Amino acid sequence: MAEATSPPPQPQRGLNFNALKEHAITHKIDCGLWAMRVLVILFSTAYFIPIFGNAQSCYYKVLIANAAISALRLHQRLGRVQFSRQFLAELIQEDSGHYLFYSLIFIYVAPATLVLLPVLLFAILHASSYSLTLLDTLGQNSWWGCRLLISFVEFQSLNILKLVALSEILLMPYAVVMALSGRAGILTPFIYYNFLSQRYTSRRNPYTRNMFHELRIVSENLANKPNMPEIVRKVILSCIAFVSRLSPPVMQAPPAQAQ
């Protein structure tokens, strides 16, 4: 009698949660960053649409989560904290260091919607990117609806980064208004100017610098219109000259990456 042969193994169907578990164990920090970015999205949504919980509490939770994300990213890039001038210089040059500084600035300021916008957009951009990795770990055909949303976010990534840069710039005059209205400390605009200077001179992210350039072109074209009143033209050109004097020098940078 011929020996009975075992049937060939069937390909696994459905969601592969074991593979997801192994991935989470192997990539603890990356999965932790993804989870905190999801929390940023949830807390931001709860702030913008205050149906569940306290909106003010959600605002500060977003900034705390963003500070934790930035600290973990700095740990990934710089390793252990060192009390040296070289380590401090490297920390200041890192984009994650910029946004750790950003959270520390606004965590002592009255809640403002514009403050959360760049944090939320970065969280959406990076959480979507890593969500695709997690979905691939679960299975190639898992959750096609989420894959469609992720594709849309990735398609709009350049516009999202431009919107982040525009938000960073608009926060400068907004910080002045907040300080004058008593919603922020008198030093907040000066401290935020340092943050904006770091973003302008970033080695890996030129979007803030490029947005300043685009805004200057738009403003100059507006001022040079034939029907523009002379007094308005002078005000626009004076503002352009003032901002140009405040802009820090920029060193040559390697190819850009997002935060």
C-alpha positions in Angstrom: 0.0 0.0 0.0 1.4 3.4 -1.0 2.2 5.7 1.9 -0.3 8.4 2.5 1.2 11.8 1.6 0.3 14.9 3.7 -1.4 17.7 1.8 0.8 20.7 0.9 0.6 23.6 3.4 -2.1 26.1 2.6 -1.2 29.7 2.5 -2.3 31.5 5.6 -5.4 33.6 5.2 -6.8 36.5 7.2 -4.8 38.8 9.5 -1.4 37.6 10.8 -1.5 38.9 14.3 1.5 36.7 15.3 3.7 38.5 12.8 2.4 41.9 14.1 3.3 40.9 17.6 6.8 39.8 16.6 7.2 43.1 14.7 6.1 45.1 17.8 8.6 43.2 20.0 11.4 43.8 17.5 10.6 47.4 16.8 9.5 48.7 20.3 10.5 52.3 19.8 9.0 52.7 16.3 5.8 51.1 17.5 5.8 53.4 20.5 6.3 56.4 18.3 3.4 55.3 16.1 1.1 54.8 19.1 1.9 58.2 20.5 1.3 59.8 17.1 -2.1 58.2 17.0 -2.7 59.6 20.5 -1.8 63.1 19.2 -4.4 62.7 16.4 -7.0 61.5 18.9 -6.3 64.3 21.4 -6.2 66.9 18.7 -9.5 65.7 17.4 -11.0 65.9 20.9 -9.7 69.4 21.2 -11.1 70.6 17.9 -14.4 68.8 18.5 -14.8 68.8 22.3 -17.4 66.1 22.5 -15.5 63.8 24.8 -13.5 65.1 27.8 -12.1 68.6 28.4 -10.7 70.5 25.4 -8.1 72.3 27.4 -6.8 69.1 28.9 -6.6 67.6 25.4 -4.5 70.5 24.2 -1.9 70.0 26.8 -1.9 66.2 26.3 -1.1 66.8 22.6 1.9 68.9 23.5 3.1 66.4 26.2 2.8 63.5 23.7 4.6 65.6 21.0 7.4 66.3 23.5 7.7 62.5 24.2 7.8 61.8 20.5 10.5 64.3 20.0 12.5 63.0 22.9 12.3 59.4 21.5 13.4 60.6 18.1 16.3 62.4 19.6 17.3 59.2 21.5 17.2 57.3 18.2 19.4 59.8 16.4 21.8 61.0 19.1 21.8 58.1 21.6 22.5 58.8 25.3 22.2 62.3 26.7 25.7 63.9 27.2 26.4 67.1 29.1 28.7 68.6 26.5 28.7 71.6 24.1 28.9 69.2 21.1 25.8 67.3 22.1 23.9 70.5 22.7 24.9 71.8 19.3 23.7 68.5 17.6 20.5 68.6 19.6 19.7 72.2 18.4 20.4 71.1 14.8 17.9 68.2 14.9 14.4 68.8 13.7 13.1 66.7 16.6 15.0 69.0 19.0 13.1 71.9 17.4 9.7 70.4 18.2 10.7 69.4 21.7 11.5 73.0 22.2 8.2 73.9 20.5 6.2 71.9 23.0 8.1 73.5 25.9 7.2 76.9 24.6 3.5 76.5 24.3 2.8 74.2 27.2 2.9 77.3 29.4 0.6 79.3 27.0 -3.2 79.5 26.9 -4.6 77.0 24.4 -4.6 78.1 20.7 -5.8 76.1 17.7 -3.0 77.3 15.5 -0.4 75.8 17.9 -1.7 72.3 17.5 -1.9 72.4 13.7 1.8 71.6 12.8 2.0 69.0 15.5 -1.2 67.3 14.2 -0.1 67.4 10.6 3.3 65.9 11.4 1.5 63.2 13.4 -0.8 62.4 10.5 2.1 62.2 8.1 4.3 60.0 10.1 1.6 57.8 11.6 0.2 57.1 8.1 3.7 56.1 6.8 4.2 53.6 9.6 0.6 52.4 9.5 1.4 51.1 6.1 4.3 49.0 7.5 2.0 47.6 10.2 -0.7 46.7 7.6 1.9 45.0 5.4 2.9 43.0 8.5 -0.7 42.0 9.1 -1.2 40.9 5.5 -1.0 42.4 2.0 -4.7 42.7 1.5 -5.6 43.8 5.0 -7.8 46.9 5.6 -7.9 48.3 2.1 -9.9 51.3 3.3 -7.0 52.4 5.6 -4.6 51.8 2.7 -6.6 54.2 0.6 -6.5 56.9 3.3 -2.7 56.4 3.7 -2.2 56.7 -0.1 -4.1 60.0 0.0 -2.0 61.3 2.8 1.2 60.3 1.1 0.0 61.9 -2.2 -0.6 65.2 -0.3 2.7 64.9 1.8 4.3 67.9 0.0 1.2 70.1 0.6 1.1 69.0 4.2 4.7 69.9 4.8 4.1 73.3 3.2 1.1 73.9 5.4 3.2 73.0 8.5 5.8 75.6 7.4 3.1 78.2 6.8 1.6 77.5 10.3 5.1 77.9 11.9 5.5 81.3 10.2 2.0 82.6 11.1 2.6 81.6 14.7 5.2 84.3 15.0 2.9 87.3 14.7 0.2 85.3 16.6 2.6 84.8 19.5 3.1 88.6 19.6 -0.7 89.1 19.7 -1.0 86.5 22.5 1.7 88.2 24.5 0.1 91.6 24.2 -3.3 90.2 25.1 -2.0 88.4 28.2 -2.5 84.9 26.9 1.2 84.3 26.8 4.3 85.5 28.6 6.0 88.6 27.4 9.1 86.5 26.5 7.1 84.0 24.4 7.6 85.8 21.0 11.3 86.1 21.6 11.6 82.4 22.5 9.5 81.4 19.5 11.7 83.5 17.3 14.6 81.3 18.2 12.5 78.2 17.3 11.6 79.8 14.0 15.2 80.6 13.3 16.1 77.0 13.9 13.4 75.9 11.5 14.7 78.4 8.9 18.2 77.1 9.1 17.3 73.4 9.4 19.7 71.1 7.5 17.1 68.4 6.7 13.9 70.3 6.3 13.9 73.3 3.9 10.1 73.8 3.8 10.1 76.7 6.3 12.8 78.5 4.4 11.1 77.9 1.1 7.8 79.1 2.5 9.4 82.4 3.5 10.7 82.8 0.0 7.3 82.1 -1.5 5.6 84.5 0.8 8.2 87.2 -0.1 7.5 86.7 -3.8 3.8 86.9 -3.3 4.1 90.0 -1.2 6.5 91.7 -3.7 4.1 91.0 -6.5 1.2 92.3 -4.5 3.1 95.5 -3.7 4.2 96.1 -7.3 0.6 96.0 -8.7 -0.2 99.2 -10.5 -3.4 99.9 -8.6 -1.8 99.4 -5.2 -2.0 102.5 -3.0 1.5 104.0 -2.3 1.1 103.9 1.5 0.1 100.2 1.4 3.0 99.5 -1.0 5.5 101.1 1.4 4.1 99.2 4.4 4.4 95.8 2.5 8.0 96.6 1.4 8.9 97.8 4.9 7.6 94.5 6.3 9.6 92.5 3.8 12.8 94.4 4.6 12.2 94.0 8.4 11.7 90.2 8.1 14.7 89.9 5.8 16.9 91.6 8.4 15.7 89.2 11.0 16.4 86.1 8.9 19.5 84.1 10.1 22.3 83.0 7.7 21.8 79.6 6.2 24.6 77.0 5.7 24.7 74.6 2.8 22.6 71.5 3.7 22.4 67.9 2.5 19.2 66.7 0.7 16.1 67.5 2.7 13.9 65.1 4.7 10.8 65.7 6.7 10.8 65.7 10.5 
